[in-house]
Amino acid sequence: MTGSGTPLRVGLVGYGLAGSVFHAPLIASTDGLVVDTVVTSREERRAEARAALGEGVRFAASPDELWERAGELDLVVVASPNRTHVPIATAALEAGLPVVVDKPVAGTAAEARALAGLAKERGLALSVFQNRRWDNDFLTLRHLLAEGALGDVRRFESRFERWRPQPKGGWRESGDPAEIGGLLYDLGSHVVDQALSLFGPAALVYAESDVRRPGAEADDDTFIAVTHTNGVRSHLYVSATTAQLGPRFRVLGSKAGYVKYGLDPQEADLRDGRRPAEGVSWGEEPKSMWGRIGSGESPVTGGGALVPTLPGDYPAYYAAVVGAVRGEGPVPVTAEEAAAALDVLEAARRSARDGVTVEISA
């Protein structure tokens, strides 16, 4: 491993949507990290990577080439299709390299826990990329909860909804279980992780999951109800078929409620080619998008007080990864936490299939 003053050399596996839009820009913007090698065999993606990361970036046609020169790397980031996450992460850990894996880390909680066990056995950092913990609305809600502004929370509603009436195709919408596609495991990974992070372990799970669009193969309209062990109820919606979008968050407590519309701007900024940089505002949204807090009023008609939205902070994830790999801090988003979310996703899939409420074992 390189010294504390030398950037950690990253092998980035995959340069599709996850690799090019999320991981590569955030890695390149993080002090202490540099993209050394991108794994992709497609020449057009190599050209894109050179343009974004500089002519000095190296390439490999397959992950196996990384393991052959593991001593030249300090971290592997797995941003390839879902079905490859477990085998590539396993190979990286066996090669002695710390790993970041895009969500979902695996198709089952058992696989996630096996990866966590391997990382612990090898003494290596293993983290799951759950960037939505650094969304502006999530950071704001966490702050409100820490202040006790809502009182005792009784119901948490979270929506990640889109209007995409025509399927795009590709592995993310494949009906092949091996691909781990569909919204339950895609956007569901985010909303479940956020709910567990805020309100603790799940006790009961009920779900409804449908394939709504003609020609679609995987679930595109799913609802998950989670009863947490502390009594909070989370109602989580993920959909590609929502013609009128609901609030991103609606949180109801004994003292007040908080309602927030709209998505954090960081993904759109990254897609548009904007990058985090010193001296440049990042993750901020206009006042017109701020949420409202109040009681007995409707935010739609202007009821309640405006709550300034804290800036989103995706760069904080990889800054924490640097500290974890160097032994200077905890791992952000552990594989064990990801496994707990997968427990809920597996229970939701069973609930939707069988029409039952599923109990999560303690």
LINJO-V309747 format. One record per pair of residues at least 12 apart in sequence whose C-alpha atoms are under 10 Angstrom apart, sorted by the first residue. I is the first residue (numbers start at 0). GAP is how many residues later the second one is. D is the distance in Angstrom with one decimal. If there is no record, write none. Layout:
i = (I,I)
gap = (GAP,GAP)
d = (D,D)
This chain:
i = (0,0,0,0,0,0,0,0,1,1,1,1,2,3,3,3,3,4,4,5,5,5,5,6,6,6,6,6,6,6,6,7,7,7,7,7,7,7,7,7,7,7,7,7,8,8,8,8,8,8,8,8,8,8,8,9,9,9,9,9,9,9,9,9,9,9,9,9,9,9,9,9,9,10,10,10,10,10,10,10,10,10,10,10,10,10,10,10,10,10,10,10,10,10,11,11,11,11,11,11,11,11,11,11,11,11,11,11,11,11,11,11,11,12,12,12,12,12,12,12,12,12,12,12,12,12,12,12,12,12,12,12,13,13,13,13,13,13,13,13,13,13,13,13,14,14,14,14,14,14,14,14,14,14,14,14,15,15,15,15,15,16,16,16,16,17,17,17,17,17,17,18,18,18,18,18,18,18,18,19,19,19,19,19,19,19,20,20,20,20,20,20,20,21,21,21,21,21,21,21,21,21,22,22,22,22,22,22,22,22,22,23,23,23,23,23,23,24,24,24,24,24,24,24,24,25,25,25,25,25,25,25,25,25,26,26,26,26,26,26,27,27,27,27,27,28,28,28,28,28,28,28,29,29,29,29,29,29,29,29,29,29,30,30,30,30,31,31,31,31,31,32,32,32,32,32,32,33,33,33,33,34,34,34,34,34,34,34,34,34,34,35,35,35,35,35,35,35,35,35,36,36,36,36,36,36,36,36,36,36,37,37,37,37,37,37,37,37,37,37,37,37,38,38,38,38,38,38,38,38,38,38,38,38,39,39,39,39,39,39,40,40,40,40,41,45,45,45,51,62,62,62,62,62,63,63,63,65,65,65,66,66,66,66,66,66,66,67,68,69,69,69,69,70,70,70,72,72,72,73,73,73,73,73,73,74,74,74,74,74,74,74,74,74,74,74,74,74,75,75,75,75,75,75,75,75,75,75,76,76,76,76,76,76,76,76,76,76,76,77,77,77,77,77,77,77,77,77,78,78,78,78,78,79,79,80,80,80,80,80,80,80,81,81,81,81,81,81,81,81,81,81,81,81,81,81,81,82,82,82,82,82,82,82,82,82,82,83,83,83,83,83,84,84,84,84,84,84,84,85,85,85,85,85,85,85,85,85,86,86,87,88,88,88,88,88,88,88,89,89,89,89,89,91,92,92,92,92,92,92,92,92,92,92,93,93,93,93,94,95,95,95,95,96,96,96,96,96,96,96,97,97,97,97,97,97,97,97,97,97,98,98,98,98,98,98,98,98,99,99,99,99,99,99,99,99,99,99,99,99,100,100,100,100,100,100,101,101,101,101,101,102,102,102,102,102,102,102,102,102,102,102,103,103,103,103,103,103,103,103,103,103,103,103,103,103,103,104,104,104,104,104,104,104,104,104,105,105,105,105,105,105,106,106,106,106,106,106,106,106,106,106,107,107,107,107,107,107,107,107,107,108,108,108,108,108,108,108,108,108,108,108,108,109,109,109,109,110,110,110,111,111,111,111,111,111,111,111,111,112,112,112,112,112,112,113,113,113,114,114,114,115,115,115,115,115,115,116,116,118,123,123,123,124,124,124,124,124,124,124,124,124,124,125,125,125,125,125,125,125,125,125,126,126,126,126,126,126,126,126,126,126,126,126,127,127,127,127,127,127,127,127,128,128,128,128,128,128,128,129,129,129,129,129,129,129,129,129,129,130,130,130,130,130,130,130,130,130,130,130,131,131,131,131,131,131,131,131,131,131,131,131,132,132,132,132,132,132,132,132,132,132,132,132,133,133,133,133,133,133,133,133,133,133,134,134,134,134,134,134,134,134,134,134,134,135,135,135,135,135,135,135,135,135,135,135,135,135,136,136,136,136,136,136,136,136,136,136,136,136,136,136,136,137,137,137,137,137,137,137,137,137,138,138,138,138,138,139,139,139,139,139,139,139,139,140,140,140,140,140,140,140,140,140,140,141,141,142,143,143,143,144,144,147,147,147,148,148,148,148,148,148,148,148,149,149,149,149,149,149,149,149,149,149,149,150,150,150,150,150,150,151,151,151,151,151,151,152,152,152,152,152,152,152,152,152,152,152,153,153,153,153,153,153,153,153,153,153,154,154,154,154,154,154,154,154,154,154,154,154,155,155,155,155,155,155,155,155,155,155,155,155,155,155,155,155,155,156,156,156,156,156,156,156,156,156,156,156,156,156,156,156,156,157,157,157,157,157,157,157,157,157,157,157,157,157,157,157,157,157,157,158,158,158,158,158,158,158,158,158,158,158,158,158,158,158,158,158,158,159,159,159,159,159,159,159,159,159,159,159,159,159,159,159,159,159,159,160,160,160,160,160,160,160,160,160,160,160,160,160,160,160,160,160,161,161,161,161,161,161,161,161,161,161,161,162,162,162,162,162,162,162,163,163,163,163,163,163,163,164,164,164,164,164,164,164,164,164,165,165,165,165,165,165,166,166,166,166,166,166,166,166,167,167,168,168,168,168,170,171,171,171,171,172,172,172,172,172,172,173,173,173,173,174,174,174,174,175,175,176,179,180,180,180,180,181,181,181,181,181,181,181,181,181,182,182,182,182,182,182,182,182,182,182,183,183,183,183,183,183,183,183,183,183,183,183,183,183,183,183,184,184,184,184,184,184,184,185,186,186,186,186,187,187,187,187,187,187,187,187,187,187,187,187,188,188,188,188,188,188,189,189,190,190,190,190,190,190,190,191,191,191,191,191,191,191,191,191,191,191,191,191,192,192,192,192,192,192,192,192,193,194,194,194,194,194,194,194,194,195,195,195,195,195,195,195,195,196,196,196,198,198,198,198,198,198,198,198,199,199,199,199,199,199,199,200,200,200,200,200,200,200,200,200,200,200,201,201,201,201,201,201,201,201,201,201,201,201,201,201,201,201,201,201,202,202,202,202,202,202,202,202,202,202,202,202,203,203,203,203,203,203,203,203,203,203,203,203,203,203,204,204,204,204,204,204,204,204,204,204,204,204,204,204,204,204,204,204,204,204,204,204,205,205,205,205,205,205,205,205,205,205,205,205,205,205,205,205,205,205,206,206,206,206,206,206,206,206,206,206,206,206,206,206,206,206,206,206,206,206,206,206,207,207,207,207,207,207,207,207,207,207,207,207,207,207,207,208,208,208,208,208,208,208,208,208,208,208,209,209,209,209,209,210,210,211,211,211,212,212,218,218,218,219,219,219,219,219,220,220,220,220,220,220,221,221,221,221,221,221,221,221,221,222,222,222,222,222,222,222,223,223,223,223,223,223,223,223,223,223,224,224,224,224,225,225,225,225,226,226,227,228,228,231,233,234,235,235,244,244,245,245,245,246,246,246,246,246,246,247,247,247,247,247,247,248,248,248,248,249,249,249,250,251,251,251,252,253,254,254,255,255,255,255,255,255,256,256,256,256,256,256,256,256,256,257,257,257,257,257,257,257,257,257,257,258,258,258,258,258,258,258,258,258,258,258,259,259,259,259,259,259,259,259,259,260,260,260,260,260,261,261,261,261,262,262,263,263,263,263,263,263,263,263,264,264,264,264,264,264,265,265,265,265,265,265,265,265,266,266,268,268,274,275,275,275,276,280,281,281,281,281,281,282,282,282,282,282,282,282,283,283,283,283,283,284,284,284,284,284,285,285,286,286,286,286,287,287,288,288,288,288,289,289,289,289,289,289,290,290,290,290,290,290,291,291,291,291,291,291,292,292,292,293,315,316,316,316,317,318,319,319,320,339,342,342,343,343,343,345,345,346,346)
gap = (70,71,72,73,74,96,324,325,70,71,72,324,323,28,318,319,322,26,27,25,26,27,28,23,24,25,26,27,28,67,315,23,24,25,26,27,28,64,65,66,67,314,317,318,23,24,25,26,27,28,63,64,65,66,67,14,17,18,23,24,25,26,27,28,62,63,64,65,66,67,87,88,89,23,24,25,26,27,28,47,48,49,52,55,59,61,62,63,64,65,66,67,86,88,12,15,23,24,25,26,27,28,47,48,51,54,63,64,65,66,67,68,88,24,25,26,27,46,47,48,49,50,53,63,64,65,66,67,68,72,75,88,24,25,26,27,31,48,49,63,64,65,66,67,23,24,25,26,27,30,31,33,34,63,64,65,24,29,63,64,65,62,63,64,254,60,61,62,63,84,85,19,20,30,58,59,60,61,83,25,28,29,32,59,250,251,246,247,248,249,250,251,252,57,80,107,109,244,245,248,249,292,12,54,55,56,77,79,106,247,295,14,25,28,29,53,55,27,28,245,248,249,250,251,290,244,249,250,288,289,290,291,292,293,50,288,290,291,292,295,24,25,247,248,290,246,247,248,249,286,289,290,246,247,285,286,287,288,289,290,291,292,284,287,288,291,286,287,289,290,291,41,42,285,286,288,289,19,23,40,41,14,18,19,21,22,23,38,40,41,42,17,20,21,22,23,36,37,38,39,12,19,20,21,22,23,29,35,36,39,12,15,19,20,21,22,23,24,25,28,38,39,19,20,21,22,23,24,25,26,27,39,40,41,19,20,21,22,23,40,18,19,20,21,19,12,13,14,221,13,15,25,28,29,24,27,28,25,26,29,24,25,26,27,28,29,30,27,26,22,25,26,27,24,25,26,23,24,25,22,23,24,25,251,252,17,18,21,22,23,24,25,49,50,51,246,247,250,12,13,16,17,21,22,23,24,25,50,12,15,21,22,23,24,25,49,50,51,52,14,21,22,23,24,25,27,50,51,21,22,23,24,50,21,22,21,23,90,91,98,99,100,19,20,21,22,23,24,25,89,90,96,97,98,99,103,104,21,22,23,24,88,94,95,96,97,98,21,22,94,95,96,16,17,18,19,20,21,22,15,18,19,20,21,25,26,28,29,19,28,13,12,16,17,26,29,30,37,24,25,26,28,29,27,22,25,26,27,28,29,30,31,32,33,24,25,28,30,27,23,26,27,28,22,25,26,27,28,29,228,21,24,25,26,27,28,29,223,226,227,20,25,26,27,28,29,222,226,25,26,27,28,29,218,221,231,232,233,234,235,25,26,27,28,29,234,25,26,27,28,29,24,25,26,27,28,82,83,84,86,87,235,24,25,26,76,77,81,82,83,84,85,86,234,235,237,238,22,23,24,25,84,230,233,234,237,74,79,229,232,233,236,70,71,72,73,74,78,232,235,238,239,72,230,231,232,233,234,235,237,238,226,227,228,229,230,231,232,233,234,235,236,237,229,230,232,233,224,228,231,16,222,223,224,225,226,227,228,230,222,223,224,225,226,227,221,222,225,220,221,224,218,219,220,221,222,223,218,219,216,200,201,203,196,199,200,201,202,205,206,207,209,210,195,198,199,205,206,207,208,209,210,190,194,197,203,204,205,206,207,208,209,210,211,203,204,205,206,207,208,209,210,188,189,203,204,205,206,209,59,60,63,64,184,187,202,203,204,208,59,136,181,182,183,184,185,186,187,201,202,57,58,59,61,62,132,134,135,180,181,182,185,57,58,60,61,64,65,179,180,181,184,199,200,130,132,149,177,178,179,180,181,182,183,128,129,130,131,132,148,175,176,177,178,179,127,128,129,130,147,148,149,173,174,175,176,177,178,111,112,122,123,124,125,126,127,153,154,171,172,173,174,175,56,60,110,111,122,126,171,172,174,170,171,172,173,174,120,151,167,168,169,170,171,172,57,108,110,117,118,119,150,166,168,169,55,56,167,114,149,163,53,108,105,107,108,104,105,106,107,108,109,144,145,101,102,103,104,105,106,107,108,143,144,145,101,102,103,104,105,106,80,100,101,102,103,104,46,78,79,80,98,99,100,101,102,103,104,76,77,78,79,80,97,98,99,100,103,72,76,77,78,79,80,95,96,97,98,99,102,39,42,43,69,70,76,77,78,79,80,93,94,95,96,97,101,102,34,38,68,76,77,78,79,80,89,90,91,92,93,94,95,102,32,33,34,36,37,66,76,77,78,79,80,88,89,90,91,92,93,102,28,29,32,64,76,77,78,79,80,86,87,88,89,90,91,102,103,104,23,27,28,30,31,76,77,78,79,80,82,85,86,87,88,89,102,103,26,59,60,61,76,77,78,79,80,81,82,83,84,85,86,87,102,58,59,76,77,78,79,80,81,82,83,84,76,77,78,79,80,81,82,49,56,75,76,77,78,79,47,48,49,51,55,75,76,77,78,47,48,49,50,74,75,46,47,48,49,50,51,53,73,47,48,46,47,48,49,47,13,14,45,46,13,43,44,45,46,47,42,43,44,45,41,42,43,44,41,42,41,38,36,37,38,39,29,34,35,36,37,38,39,40,57,26,35,36,37,38,39,54,55,56,57,23,25,34,35,36,37,38,39,40,53,54,55,161,162,164,165,34,53,156,157,160,161,164,52,35,50,51,52,34,35,36,48,49,50,51,153,154,156,157,160,49,149,152,153,155,156,48,151,33,43,44,45,46,47,150,32,33,34,42,43,44,45,146,148,149,150,152,153,140,144,145,146,147,148,149,151,147,31,33,37,38,39,40,41,146,30,32,38,141,142,144,145,148,136,140,144,28,29,30,31,32,33,34,35,27,28,29,30,31,32,140,25,26,27,28,29,136,139,140,143,159,161,23,24,25,26,27,28,29,30,31,32,138,139,141,142,157,158,159,160,23,24,25,26,27,28,141,155,156,157,158,159,21,22,23,24,25,29,140,143,144,153,154,155,156,157,19,20,21,22,23,28,29,138,139,140,141,142,143,144,145,146,147,151,152,153,154,155,17,18,19,20,21,29,138,141,142,143,144,145,146,149,150,151,152,153,15,16,17,18,19,28,29,30,137,138,140,141,142,143,144,145,146,147,148,149,150,151,13,14,15,16,17,29,140,141,142,143,144,145,146,147,148,12,13,14,15,29,30,139,140,142,143,144,12,13,29,142,143,29,30,27,28,29,27,28,19,20,21,18,19,20,21,22,16,17,18,19,20,21,14,15,16,17,18,19,126,127,130,12,13,14,15,16,125,129,12,13,14,120,121,123,124,125,127,128,12,119,123,132,118,122,131,132,132,133,132,131,133,21,17,15,12,13,16,17,14,15,16,12,13,14,15,16,44,12,13,14,15,16,43,12,13,14,42,41,42,43,42,41,42,43,42,41,39,40,37,38,39,40,41,48,35,36,37,38,39,40,41,42,47,33,34,35,36,37,41,46,47,48,49,31,32,33,34,35,39,40,41,45,47,48,29,30,31,32,33,39,46,47,49,28,29,30,31,38,23,27,28,29,22,26,19,20,21,25,45,47,48,49,17,18,19,20,46,47,16,17,18,19,45,46,47,48,16,47,13,14,40,37,38,39,38,30,29,30,31,32,33,26,27,28,29,30,31,32,25,26,27,28,29,23,24,25,26,27,22,23,19,20,21,22,18,20,17,18,19,20,15,16,17,18,19,20,13,14,15,16,17,18,12,13,14,15,16,17,12,13,14,12,16,14,15,16,14,13,12,13,12,20,17,18,14,15,16,12,14,12,13)
d = (7.8,8.3,7.4,5.6,9.1,9.3,9.4,8.8,9.2,8.7,7.2,9.3,8.8,8.2,9.7,9.8,7.3,10.0,7.6,9.7,6.7,8.5,9.6,9.4,7.3,4.1,4.8,6.0,9.5,9.1,9.1,9.3,5.8,4.8,6.2,8.5,8.9,9.9,7.5,5.5,7.0,7.7,8.8,9.1,8.8,6.3,5.4,6.1,5.4,8.2,7.5,5.0,5.1,6.4,8.6,9.7,8.3,9.8,7.0,6.0,4.8,5.3,6.6,8.5,9.3,6.0,6.1,4.9,5.6,7.0,10.0,9.9,9.6,9.1,6.4,5.9,4.8,5.9,7.4,9.2,9.1,9.2,9.0,7.3,9.3,9.4,6.6,8.0,6.3,4.7,6.2,8.5,9.8,9.6,7.6,9.5,7.0,8.0,6.2,4.8,6.1,9.0,9.4,9.7,9.2,9.6,8.6,6.0,4.9,6.3,7.1,9.0,9.5,8.3,6.0,4.7,7.1,9.8,8.9,9.7,8.2,6.8,9.2,7.4,6.0,5.0,5.6,6.0,9.8,9.9,8.7,9.7,6.9,5.6,5.8,9.3,9.3,9.4,9.3,8.7,6.9,5.1,4.6,8.0,7.2,7.3,6.5,9.7,9.1,6.5,8.2,8.8,7.7,9.9,7.2,7.5,8.9,7.7,7.9,7.5,8.9,8.6,9.2,9.9,9.1,9.3,5.7,7.6,9.0,7.8,9.9,9.0,9.9,9.7,8.7,8.3,5.3,7.5,9.2,8.8,8.4,7.5,8.7,9.0,9.3,9.0,8.0,9.5,9.5,5.9,5.8,8.9,8.1,9.2,9.9,9.9,9.0,9.6,7.7,6.9,8.3,9.1,9.7,8.0,9.3,7.6,9.9,8.9,9.1,10.0,9.0,9.1,8.5,8.5,7.9,9.5,9.7,8.1,8.4,7.6,8.8,8.9,6.6,8.2,9.5,9.0,7.7,7.5,7.5,6.0,9.3,8.8,7.1,9.4,9.7,8.2,9.7,6.7,8.9,10.0,9.3,7.4,9.2,9.4,9.9,7.3,6.2,6.8,9.2,7.5,9.1,9.6,8.8,9.1,6.8,8.7,9.5,6.6,6.2,9.9,9.9,8.6,9.9,9.1,7.3,8.5,9.4,8.0,9.8,6.5,9.2,9.4,9.2,8.5,8.8,9.5,7.3,9.1,9.2,10.0,9.9,9.9,7.5,9.7,9.4,6.8,8.6,9.7,9.6,9.8,9.8,9.3,8.0,5.5,6.0,8.3,8.9,7.7,9.6,9.8,9.9,9.3,5.8,4.5,5.1,6.8,8.3,9.9,8.7,9.5,9.7,9.9,7.3,6.3,4.9,6.3,8.6,9.5,9.4,9.5,10.0,9.6,8.7,5.7,4.7,5.7,5.9,6.4,9.6,8.7,8.3,9.6,9.7,9.2,7.0,6.3,5.3,6.8,8.8,9.5,8.3,7.1,4.5,7.2,8.3,9.2,7.5,9.8,9.3,9.7,9.6,7.2,8.7,8.6,9.0,8.5,9.3,9.9,8.5,9.0,7.7,7.0,9.8,9.0,6.0,9.0,9.0,8.7,9.3,8.5,6.5,7.5,7.2,9.0,8.7,8.7,9.8,7.6,9.5,9.1,6.2,6.9,9.1,8.3,9.8,8.8,9.8,9.4,5.7,5.0,5.8,7.7,9.9,9.1,9.7,9.5,9.4,8.0,9.4,8.2,6.9,9.0,6.6,6.3,4.9,6.3,8.4,9.7,8.5,9.3,8.7,5.8,4.7,5.9,7.8,10.0,9.5,9.6,9.3,9.3,7.4,6.2,4.7,6.1,9.5,9.2,9.5,9.4,8.7,6.6,5.5,8.7,9.4,9.0,8.0,9.2,9.9,7.6,8.3,7.6,8.8,9.4,9.6,8.2,7.8,6.9,7.6,7.2,8.0,8.7,8.4,8.7,6.2,6.0,7.7,9.6,9.5,9.6,9.4,7.6,7.7,9.4,9.2,6.1,5.1,6.3,8.9,9.5,8.7,9.6,8.7,9.9,6.8,7.7,8.7,8.2,6.1,6.3,9.0,8.8,9.9,6.9,5.9,8.5,7.3,7.9,9.5,7.6,9.6,9.7,9.2,7.1,8.9,9.9,7.7,10.0,9.6,8.8,9.2,6.6,9.9,7.8,8.7,9.9,8.6,7.3,6.4,9.9,9.7,7.3,9.4,7.2,9.0,8.5,8.2,8.7,7.8,9.9,9.7,9.2,7.2,8.9,7.4,9.3,9.2,9.8,6.9,8.2,9.3,9.6,8.0,9.4,8.9,5.2,4.9,5.9,8.6,9.7,9.5,6.9,8.8,7.9,6.4,4.9,6.5,8.5,9.5,9.1,8.2,5.9,4.8,5.6,6.6,9.4,8.3,9.9,9.8,9.7,9.8,9.8,7.8,6.4,4.9,5.9,9.3,9.2,8.7,5.8,4.7,7.4,9.3,9.9,6.2,5.8,6.4,9.2,8.5,7.6,9.5,6.9,8.3,8.3,7.8,8.5,8.8,8.5,9.9,6.6,7.1,9.5,9.4,6.3,9.0,7.7,9.4,9.2,8.1,9.0,6.3,8.4,9.8,9.6,7.6,7.0,8.3,8.9,8.3,9.5,9.6,8.8,8.4,8.1,8.9,8.3,8.8,6.1,9.6,8.2,9.7,7.6,9.3,8.6,9.7,9.9,7.5,10.0,9.7,6.1,7.5,8.6,7.1,9.3,8.6,9.8,7.7,4.4,6.9,7.9,5.0,5.6,9.0,9.0,8.0,7.3,9.9,8.8,8.8,9.8,8.2,9.7,9.9,9.8,6.0,7.1,9.2,7.1,5.4,9.1,8.3,6.7,6.1,9.4,8.7,6.2,9.3,9.2,9.6,9.7,7.3,9.1,9.9,8.0,5.5,6.5,9.9,9.8,9.1,9.2,9.3,9.3,9.3,7.7,9.7,8.4,6.6,5.9,9.2,8.8,8.9,6.7,9.7,8.9,9.9,9.1,9.1,8.9,7.1,8.9,8.7,6.7,6.7,9.9,9.9,7.8,9.3,9.9,6.1,6.2,5.6,5.0,6.0,9.3,9.5,8.9,9.1,7.7,5.6,6.2,6.2,9.5,8.8,6.9,7.9,9.1,8.3,7.1,9.2,9.9,9.5,8.3,6.8,7.8,9.0,9.5,8.5,8.8,6.8,9.8,8.8,8.4,9.8,9.9,8.7,6.0,9.1,9.2,7.0,9.6,10.0,9.3,9.8,6.4,8.4,8.7,7.5,8.9,10.0,9.9,9.1,9.4,7.9,10.0,8.3,9.6,8.1,6.5,8.4,9.9,9.2,8.9,8.4,8.9,9.9,9.0,9.3,9.7,9.4,8.9,5.7,5.1,5.4,8.5,7.5,7.6,8.4,5.7,8.5,7.8,9.5,8.0,8.9,7.9,4.7,6.6,7.2,8.5,5.7,8.3,8.7,6.8,7.6,8.4,6.3,5.5,5.1,3.8,7.2,9.3,8.4,8.0,9.9,7.3,9.0,8.9,8.0,6.8,8.8,8.4,9.8,6.4,7.2,8.4,7.6,7.8,9.2,9.8,8.7,9.9,9.1,9.3,8.9,8.5,8.3,6.5,8.0,7.2,8.7,9.9,9.4,8.4,8.1,5.8,5.4,8.4,9.0,9.0,8.8,8.7,8.1,9.7,9.3,9.8,9.8,8.9,9.2,9.5,7.1,8.9,8.9,9.6,9.4,8.6,9.7,9.6,8.8,9.8,8.7,9.6,7.3,7.1,8.8,9.3,8.7,9.7,8.2,7.2,4.9,6.5,5.1,4.6,6.0,7.5,8.3,8.8,9.5,8.9,5.3,5.0,4.7,6.8,9.0,8.9,8.5,5.1,5.2,7.3,9.1,8.9,9.2,6.5,8.8,7.1,5.8,3.9,6.4,8.6,8.9,8.7,9.7,7.4,5.0,6.3,8.6,7.9,5.9,5.4,7.2,9.9,9.5,9.1,5.8,4.9,5.8,7.5,8.2,5.9,5.3,7.0,9.9,9.5,7.8,9.6,9.0,9.9,9.6,7.4,6.2,4.6,6.1,8.1,7.4,6.2,4.6,6.5,8.8,9.8,9.7,9.6,9.1,9.4,8.5,5.8,4.8,5.9,8.0,10.0,8.4,7.9,5.6,5.0,6.0,8.4,9.3,10.0,6.6,9.1,8.9,8.3,9.9,7.6,6.4,4.9,6.3,8.7,9.1,7.6,5.6,4.8,6.7,8.3,9.7,9.5,9.7,7.5,9.3,8.5,5.9,4.7,6.0,8.3,8.5,6.9,6.6,4.9,6.5,8.8,9.5,9.9,9.9,9.7,6.8,8.3,8.7,7.5,8.2,6.2,4.9,6.7,8.8,9.8,8.8,8.8,8.9,6.5,9.3,9.6,8.5,9.0,9.9,8.8,9.9,7.1,5.4,4.7,6.0,7.6,6.1,9.1,8.9,6.2,7.6,9.2,8.2,9.7,9.8,9.8,8.2,6.0,4.5,6.3,5.7,7.7,8.7,7.1,9.9,7.9,5.2,5.1,5.1,5.6,7.9,8.1,9.1,9.5,8.9,5.2,6.0,8.0,8.7,9.0,6.5,8.8,9.9,9.9,7.1,5.9,8.6,8.7,6.9,7.9,8.4,8.4,9.1,9.1,7.1,8.1,7.2,6.0,9.1,9.9,9.2,8.9,10.0,8.9,9.1,7.8,8.9,10.0,9.7,9.5,7.9,9.9,8.2,9.8,7.0,6.3,5.3,7.9,8.3,7.9,5.6,5.7,9.3,8.1,4.5,4.7,8.3,8.3,8.2,9.1,9.4,9.3,6.6,8.3,10.0,9.2,9.6,8.2,4.7,4.9,6.3,9.2,9.5,9.9,9.3,7.6,5.9,5.6,7.3,7.2,9.8,6.5,7.0,8.1,9.9,8.0,9.1,6.9,8.0,8.5,6.6,8.7,8.9,9.4,7.2,9.0,6.9,9.4,8.3,7.9,9.4,9.9,9.9,8.4,6.9,9.2,9.5,9.0,9.8,9.0,6.2,8.4,8.4,9.1,8.5,8.0,7.9,6.3,9.4,9.2,9.7,9.7,7.4,9.9,9.9,8.5,6.9,7.7,9.3,7.6,9.6,9.0,9.5,9.6,9.5,6.5,8.0,8.1,9.4,8.6,9.9,8.7,8.9,9.7,7.4,9.9,9.7,9.3,6.0,8.7,7.4,7.8,9.5,7.9,7.3,9.9,8.4,5.7,9.0,9.4,9.2,8.6,9.0,9.8,9.4,6.8,9.1,8.5,9.2,9.4,8.1,9.2,8.7,10.0,8.3,7.3,9.6,9.7,8.6,9.6,9.7,6.8,8.6,7.6,9.1,6.9,9.0,8.7,10.0,6.5,7.2,7.5,9.9,9.0,10.0,9.4,8.8,5.6,5.9,8.1,9.9,7.7,9.0,9.4,8.9,8.5,10.0,6.3,5.9,4.2,5.7,8.7,9.3,9.4,9.3,9.5,8.5,8.9,8.9,7.2,8.5,6.5,8.9,8.7,7.4,5.7,5.2,5.2,8.8,8.9,9.2,8.5,5.8,5.0,7.3,7.6,8.1,5.8,5.0,7.0,8.3,9.5,8.6,8.6,9.6,6.7,5.6,4.6,5.8,9.1,7.0,5.7,4.8,6.5,9.0,10.0,9.7,9.7,6.8,8.9,9.6,6.3,6.1,9.7,9.5,7.3,9.9,8.8,5.7,5.1,6.4,7.4,8.4,5.9,5.1,6.7,8.7,9.7,9.4,7.8,6.0,9.0,8.9,5.6,7.3,8.1,6.8,4.7,6.4,9.1,7.3,5.5,4.4,6.1,8.7,9.6,9.3,9.8,10.0,9.3,8.3,5.1,7.2,8.3,5.5,5.0,8.7,9.8,8.0,8.3,7.8,9.2,8.3,5.6,5.2,6.6,8.9,9.8,7.8,8.4,9.9,7.4,4.8,8.2,9.9,8.0,9.9,6.0,4.2,6.4,8.4,9.6,9.7,8.5,7.7,9.0,5.6,8.0,6.2,9.1,9.5,8.6,9.8,10.0,9.7,9.7,9.0,7.3,8.9,7.6,9.7,8.6,9.2,7.7,5.4,5.5,6.9,9.9,7.9,6.1,4.2,6.3,6.5,8.3,8.4,6.0,5.4,6.1,9.3,9.9,9.4,9.8,8.9,7.3,5.7,4.6,6.5,8.4,8.8,9.1,5.0,6.5,8.6,9.0,8.7,9.7,6.6,9.5,9.3,9.0,8.8,9.9,8.5,9.3,8.1,9.1,9.8,9.8,9.5,9.9,9.8,9.7,9.3,9.8,9.2,9.6,10.0,9.6,8.7,8.8,9.4,7.3,8.8,6.7,5.7,4.4,7.0,9.4,9.5,5.7,5.0,6.0,7.0,9.6,9.7,6.9,9.1,10.0,8.9,9.6,9.8,9.9,9.4,9.8,9.7,9.1,9.3,9.4,8.4,7.2,6.6,5.2,4.9,8.3,9.9,9.3,8.2,5.5,5.6,6.1,8.8,9.3,9.9,9.9,9.0,6.9,5.7,4.4,6.8,8.9,8.9,8.8,9.5,9.6,8.7,9.1,5.5,5.5,6.6,8.9,9.2,7.1,9.5,9.5,9.8,9.5,7.8,6.8,4.1,6.6,9.0,8.9,9.9,9.2,9.3,6.9,7.8,6.6,9.4,10.0,9.9,6.8,8.9,9.2,9.6,9.1,7.2,8.3,7.7,9.7,9.7,8.9,6.9,9.9,8.8,6.1,7.3,6.9,9.5,7.9,7.5,5.4,8.4,9.5,9.5,7.0,8.2,7.6,9.2,9.3,8.9,8.6,9.9,9.2,8.9,7.3,9.7,8.7,6.9,7.1,7.4,9.2,9.5,9.7,8.3,4.7,4.2,6.1,8.1,9.8,7.7,7.2,4.6,6.5,9.2,9.2,7.3,8.6,7.3,8.8,9.2,8.7,8.6,9.0,7.1,8.1,9.5,9.9,9.5,9.7,9.0,8.2,9.8,6.3,5.9,5.7,5.6,9.4,9.3,8.4,5.9,5.4,7.3,7.2,5.6,5.2,4.5,5.4,8.7,9.9,5.3,6.5,6.7,9.0,9.3,9.4,6.6,8.9,8.5,9.4,6.2,9.9,9.6,9.6,7.3,9.2,9.1,9.5,7.5,9.6,10.0,7.8,7.5)
